[in-house]
């Protein structure tokens, strides 16, 4: 894979940052506060990568519009009650990002987070200057729509075959497939290796940092 790509696009939660269990807790808490049966952990994990609006709609399909707003607000209140730090990165991730940046790769983030949420996360982890472009679900289309990747490629002037998507969820890899972008799955987050492999990634790794073995 060395010299094959110009742009590497990372998902955020579950790929770079070890936040999956916290997101599951926040989704379950939102349901509990709004009077719904608490979803099983894997059901909650299967929505991670979607926009929060699409996630709560998938978990609570009978909720009306007003209740959906309450679910989103409850989720956000719980999620932001915990301060993210650089220590929440999976081991070695920050050094990996610096290495890739210094090696000449353009780096990007494509996430189901809101712009406000990602801006806060980038500031808390000191990574604002590492990424050439970041795209969030509330300013474009939610995964698995390929619009995020199309916008990233337009900004970086990269072709689909020179762009790599790295993600931990089926929504990441389906988005890559929809954009005709090669992908790498990581099994440290929302979905299992077996689930990720259904979307034909080039590789399925345990951690994103293992990527360095193949591209450096």
C-alpha positions as CSV (number, residue, x, y, z in Angstrom):
1,X,0.0,0.0,0.0
2,X,3.0,2.3,0.2
3,X,2.6,5.4,-2.0
4,X,-0.8,4.2,-3.2
5,X,-2.8,7.0,-1.4
6,X,-2.6,10.8,-1.2
7,X,-5.5,11.3,1.3
8,X,-6.4,9.2,4.3
9,X,-9.8,9.8,5.8
10,X,-10.5,8.7,9.3
11,X,-13.7,8.2,11.2
12,X,-13.5,9.6,14.7
13,X,-15.3,7.7,17.4
14,X,-14.2,4.0,17.6
15,X,-11.5,4.5,15.0
16,X,-9.2,7.1,16.6
17,X,-10.9,7.7,19.9
18,X,-12.0,5.0,22.4
19,X,-15.5,6.3,23.0
20,X,-17.8,3.5,21.8
21,X,-18.9,2.4,25.3
22,X,-19.6,6.0,26.3
23,X,-21.7,6.6,23.2
24,X,-23.7,3.4,23.9
25,X,-24.3,4.6,27.5
26,X,-25.5,8.0,26.3
27,X,-27.8,6.4,23.7
28,X,-29.2,4.1,26.4
29,X,-29.6,6.9,28.9
30,X,-31.5,9.0,26.4
31,X,-34.0,6.2,25.8
32,X,-34.4,5.6,29.6
33,X,-35.0,9.3,30.2
34,X,-37.7,9.4,27.5
35,X,-39.4,6.3,28.7
36,X,-38.3,3.8,26.2
37,X,-37.0,0.2,26.6
38,X,-33.2,0.5,26.8
39,X,-31.6,-1.0,23.6
40,X,-29.1,-3.8,23.8
41,X,-25.4,-2.6,23.5
42,X,-24.9,-4.0,20.1
43,X,-28.1,-2.4,18.8
44,X,-26.8,0.9,20.0
45,X,-23.3,0.2,18.5
46,X,-24.9,-0.6,15.1
47,X,-26.1,3.0,14.9
48,X,-22.7,4.6,15.6
49,X,-21.4,6.4,12.6
50,X,-24.9,7.7,11.6
51,X,-25.9,11.2,12.5
52,X,-27.4,11.4,16.0
53,X,-30.8,12.1,14.5
54,X,-30.6,9.0,12.3
55,X,-29.2,7.0,15.2
56,X,-32.1,7.7,17.6
57,X,-34.6,7.2,14.8
58,X,-33.2,3.8,14.2
59,X,-33.2,2.9,17.9
60,X,-36.6,4.4,18.7
61,X,-38.6,4.2,15.4
62,X,-41.9,4.9,17.1
63,X,-40.8,8.2,18.5
64,X,-42.5,11.3,17.0
65,X,-40.6,14.4,16.0
66,X,-40.9,16.1,19.3
67,X,-39.6,13.0,21.1
68,X,-36.8,12.6,18.7
69,X,-35.7,16.1,19.6
70,X,-35.8,15.2,23.3
71,X,-33.8,12.0,22.6
72,X,-31.1,14.0,20.8
73,X,-31.0,16.7,23.5
74,X,-30.7,14.0,26.2
75,X,-28.0,12.2,24.4
76,X,-26.0,15.4,23.9
77,X,-26.4,16.5,27.5
78,X,-25.0,13.2,28.7
79,X,-22.3,13.0,26.1
80,X,-20.9,16.4,26.8
81,X,-20.9,15.9,30.5
82,X,-17.6,14.0,30.1
83,X,-14.5,16.0,29.1
84,X,-12.6,14.4,26.2
85,X,-8.8,14.5,26.4
86,X,-5.8,13.2,24.3
87,X,-5.7,10.2,26.6
88,X,-9.0,9.0,25.0
89,X,-7.2,8.2,21.8
90,X,-6.4,4.6,21.3
91,X,-2.7,3.9,22.1
92,X,-0.4,5.4,19.5
93,X,-3.0,7.2,17.5
94,X,-1.7,10.7,18.1
95,X,1.8,9.7,17.1
96,X,0.5,7.9,14.1
97,X,-1.4,11.0,12.9
98,X,1.7,13.2,13.3
99,X,3.8,10.7,11.4
100,X,1.3,10.5,8.5
101,X,1.0,14.3,8.4
102,X,4.8,14.7,8.4
103,X,5.1,12.0,5.7
104,X,3.1,14.1,3.3
105,X,-0.3,12.6,3.5
106,X,-3.4,14.8,3.5
107,X,-5.5,13.7,6.5
108,X,-9.2,14.2,6.9
109,X,-12.1,13.2,9.3
110,X,-15.5,12.1,8.2
111,X,-17.8,11.6,11.2
112,X,-21.3,11.3,12.3
113,X,-20.6,13.9,15.0
114,X,-22.0,17.4,14.8
115,X,-19.7,20.2,13.8
116,X,-19.9,21.6,17.4
117,X,-19.1,18.2,18.8
118,X,-16.1,17.6,16.5
119,X,-14.7,21.2,17.0
120,X,-14.8,20.6,20.7
121,X,-13.1,17.2,20.3
122,X,-10.4,18.5,18.1
123,X,-9.6,21.3,20.5
124,X,-9.6,18.9,23.5
125,X,-7.2,16.5,21.8
126,X,-5.0,19.2,20.2
127,X,-5.5,18.0,16.7
128,X,-7.1,20.9,14.9
129,X,-4.0,21.5,12.8
130,X,-3.4,17.9,11.8
131,X,-6.4,17.5,9.5
132,X,-6.7,19.2,6.1
133,X,-10.4,19.0,6.2
134,X,-13.1,17.6,8.4
135,X,-16.7,16.8,7.5
136,X,-19.6,16.3,10.0
137,X,-23.1,14.8,9.6
138,X,-25.0,18.0,10.4
139,X,-23.3,20.0,7.6
140,X,-23.6,17.4,4.9
141,X,-25.3,14.0,4.4
142,X,-25.1,11.3,7.1
143,X,-23.2,8.1,6.3
144,X,-23.5,5.9,4.4
145,X,-24.3,8.6,1.8
146,X,-21.0,9.3,0.0
147,X,-21.3,13.1,0.1
148,X,-18.8,13.5,2.9
149,X,-16.1,11.7,0.9
150,X,-17.0,13.6,-2.3
151,X,-16.6,16.9,-0.5
152,X,-13.3,15.8,1.0
153,X,-12.0,14.6,-2.4
154,X,-13.0,17.9,-4.0
155,X,-11.2,19.9,-1.3
156,X,-8.0,17.9,-1.5
157,X,-8.2,17.5,-5.3
158,X,-7.8,13.7,-4.8
159,X,-9.3,11.0,-7.0
160,X,-11.3,8.1,-5.4
161,X,-8.5,5.6,-6.1
162,X,-6.0,7.8,-4.3
163,X,-8.2,8.2,-1.2
164,X,-8.5,5.8,1.7
165,X,-11.3,5.6,4.2
166,X,-10.5,4.1,7.6
167,X,-13.4,3.3,9.9
168,X,-14.8,1.0,12.6
169,X,-18.4,0.8,11.5
170,X,-20.3,-0.7,8.7
171,X,-21.6,2.8,7.8
172,X,-18.0,3.9,7.3
173,X,-17.2,1.1,4.9
174,X,-20.6,1.3,3.1
175,X,-20.0,5.1,2.6
176,X,-16.6,4.2,1.1
177,X,-18.1,1.7,-1.2
178,X,-20.8,4.1,-2.3
179,X,-18.0,6.6,-3.2
180,X,-15.9,4.0,-4.9
181,X,-13.1,4.7,-2.4
182,X,-10.9,1.9,-1.0
183,X,-11.3,1.2,2.7
184,X,-9.7,-0.3,5.7
185,X,-11.8,-1.6,8.6
186,X,-10.7,-1.5,12.2
187,X,-12.3,-3.9,14.7
188,X,-11.7,-1.9,17.8
189,X,-15.0,0.0,17.7
190,X,-18.6,-0.4,16.8
191,X,-18.7,-3.5,14.6
192,X,-16.9,-6.9,14.5
193,X,-14.3,-7.9,12.0
194,X,-16.9,-10.3,10.4
195,X,-19.4,-7.5,9.9
196,X,-16.8,-5.1,8.4
197,X,-15.4,-7.7,6.0
198,X,-18.8,-7.9,4.3
199,X,-17.9,-4.5,2.7
200,X,-14.7,-5.8,1.1
201,X,-12.1,-3.6,2.8
202,X,-8.5,-3.8,1.6
203,X,-7.6,-4.8,5.2
204,X,-9.4,-5.4,8.4
205,X,-7.1,-4.4,11.3
206,X,-7.6,-4.5,15.1
207,X,-6.3,-0.9,15.6
208,X,-5.9,2.0,13.2
209,X,-2.2,2.3,14.2
210,X,-1.6,-1.0,12.4
211,X,-2.0,0.9,9.2
212,X,1.5,2.2,9.5
213,X,2.9,-1.3,8.8
214,X,1.2,-1.3,5.4
215,X,1.7,2.3,4.2
216,X,5.1,3.3,5.6
